[in-house]
Amino acid sequence: MKEYKYDEESVNALIEWTKTASFPEQVMLSEAENIFDVKRYVQANLSDIAAHYPDEFYNPAITRLYQLKDKMEGKDNAE
């Protein structure tokens, strides 16, 4: 499993990426995760981060954005 960074600088860089990335309508993140509305998925995770960061309980919202970024950049196979 990949190690992701949850420090403020890394999370801010990830949030900035979401503002400039061009998202597909749908994406298959994994065998069990088929995202039908990627923009809504991103917005939901950003809302959790905005409301709760740096509460570690909400790190999965950050992880999901990292996984989406890896998928879109073709880095999702490097586990």
SULWOSUL-V575967 format. One record per residue. N is the residue number from 1. RES is the residue in one letter. PSI is psi in degrees with one decimal (none if undefined). D_LAST is the distance of its C-alpha to the last C-alpha in whole Angstrom. Layout:
n,res,psi,d_last
N,RES,PSI,D_LAST
N,RES,PSI,D_LAST
This chain:
n,res,psi,d_last
1,M,139.3,6
2,K,148.8,6
3,E,126.1,10
4,Y,157.5,12
5,K,138.0,16
6,Y,12.4,18
7,D,162.1,21
8,E,-41.7,24
9,E,-43.4,23
10,S,-42.2,20
11,V,-41.2,21
12,N,-39.1,24
13,A,-39.0,22
14,L,-42.4,19
15,I,-42.5,23
16,E,-39.2,24
17,W,-41.1,22
18,T,-26.7,22
19,K,-22.8,26
20,T,-13.0,26
21,A,148.8,23
22,S,111.5,24
23,F,142.0,23
24,P,166.2,23
25,E,-40.5,25
26,Q,155.4,22
27,V,142.4,19
28,M,99.0,17
29,L,-39.5,14
30,S,-179.6,12
31,E,-28.6,15
32,A,-4.2,16
33,E,99.2,17
34,N,109.4,19
35,I,117.6,20
36,F,-27.5,24
37,D,87.8,25
38,V,-40.8,23
39,K,-41.4,25
40,R,-38.7,26
41,Y,-47.2,23
42,V,-46.5,22
43,Q,-39.7,26
44,A,-43.3,25
45,N,-39.6,23
46,L,-37.6,24
47,S,-42.9,27
48,D,-44.5,26
49,I,-47.1,25
50,A,-38.3,28
51,A,-28.5,30
52,H,-11.9,28
53,Y,135.8,26
54,P,26.3,26
55,D,116.5,26
56,E,-21.6,23
57,F,-27.2,23
58,Y,9.9,22
59,N,-30.3,19
60,P,-31.0,17
61,A,-39.9,19
62,I,-44.4,18
63,T,-41.7,14
64,R,-38.3,15
65,L,-39.8,16
66,Y,-43.5,13
67,Q,-39.9,11
68,L,-43.6,14
69,K,-46.0,14
70,D,-42.7,11
71,K,-45.7,12
72,M,-25.4,15
73,E,4.9,14
74,G,21.6,12
75,K,7.0,9
76,D,-10.9,7
77,N,-8.0,6
78,A,68.3,4
79,E,none,0
